[in-house]
């Protein structure tokens, strides 16, 4: 099967086009998705290609975007709604959590909400405190909502397709810093899917399990490459989905290495690392050979000044330091 | 109504344990699961929990007594209750050291290492604890290399007891342990230093006594011309790359012993009282002396089918690990026949003790330049090495042993056959 290299934003675009061609119930809605060609250019040329009916520019009202998408999904359509960044999704929190995630349950299955809510996440480019969040864990806290967060173009491609085809509501988080990142995807396989709730081993190793998602995986892989020179072999796991969370892949690795570091762009308190640490010590206590460490952003609103913004964010050096500490 | 506290079985093949101390007092109120005693088993120190809550009414034994599994060791009930009439204080269930089936010496455990914090709690990772329990390593004797002296997996796996040997089913020694405490009163005074014998050292001693007392040893010595072997070794090592492992004379003897054993499978047969057990794999145990005066046997598995190069590489690794105190469990288990080499001390000849249940052990001296008589009856200088095989006469007889050692000699004198 032939492959081609592609940027993550282009891979997402291609996935969307293929799914819209495959199923006419799929449509796109959000701010600037049509005439403006998409804030992050993922829906470039969609308006021309699919027309006004299937490419809907919305008012600047996240509640309206989310609420309308829920209603449309309940009525039988398959919306791929977009909120410009996950920071603005807070405004639509009620619609996302109390409706999108709960309608299926509360109506006892009489309605499904097969919608995808795409959001752009993180930043690290001086977008400052209110525009730089990576708060997916808050959404993953609630049963009823799938949360997808790819780390590369290939996974993004397959995961968006899976999310659109799945009848469950999915919060699909795209990391802004990763939009331009390049990896290969199958060249002519519009049915390339990534299974829901399954992580992926991005690098095999024996000494320590390094778990990450989205940008965390990039930092972990960079650290692993450097640490190899010191004779340290890291197994890097990409969770891909925050809900359902693939604990099995983490457990299998931990049973082999007995040490774990969790890396994420998110803030430290109550994050994915906290959940995984809790589960590991709960279920695999006798496999622990060292405390479990987490690498995350610092517990501060993200600063504007470039130097301290970088200090507040994780990086490969911090991951390397954490790995060395659990190996002591 | 007072409930009995019965001595639980705390580990595999445990039938009794030494009471070190009670951790609660008579009259204390306790809950179910509270630790009430610390005992020492064959392998490690263990805590005994009370199966019931209440007030401790009585303890049946004093520290230092041996508690048999299943014996009543105390009573828990309501405050003020009287203890039921028990069969006399340190009675029926305790064993005295004069009995004929001892397995432990009444020795106190070795002092704990730096891994305890102020509260006396041993710092060890959950994984290290589990492995220590599985391997029978006394956690209190392991020193921790983790942060704050925490014991981690590598510490437990690298642990070697003071004087270790491969663990073997111990057989009862009649007449008491170490021949009985029959050397009289312990001497005292300032020129005397009395030390306790650790459980593991005691176990080794016991095995050696068993071997000497019960294995009918006989010995056959052979002088071997090592000229060709030494020459071949030189030639082989000349083409070893700089970062490669050089073949030692011992490596060659290990291979020769293994090949000889293959030709004489009776020497790979172990004696189990009423049965012979033939081992199909030939794993040669190699005695390694450690710096602290200890001795450990590393095992070269399948030595008969491995190349000299592989044997050299593996042996070097294992021996280094043994000397560094980082031996792995698989390094020291599974030997079917053993070799002990004192050649490095220029020893002429010595006689080794068979490692039960093995049937034989080969003792090798130094290859020395000595005057020899050549084929045409002339005096010359040649390299000769003495090797003595000690054999369990229940498994092999003199003629076989003679053939065995002759075969070994022939192999070493035509060393190309070792390749």
Interface residues (C-beta under 8 A of the other chain):
Chain A: X258 X285 X286 X287 X288 X289 X290 X328
Chain B: X125 X126 X127 X128 X129 X130 X146 X147 X152 X153
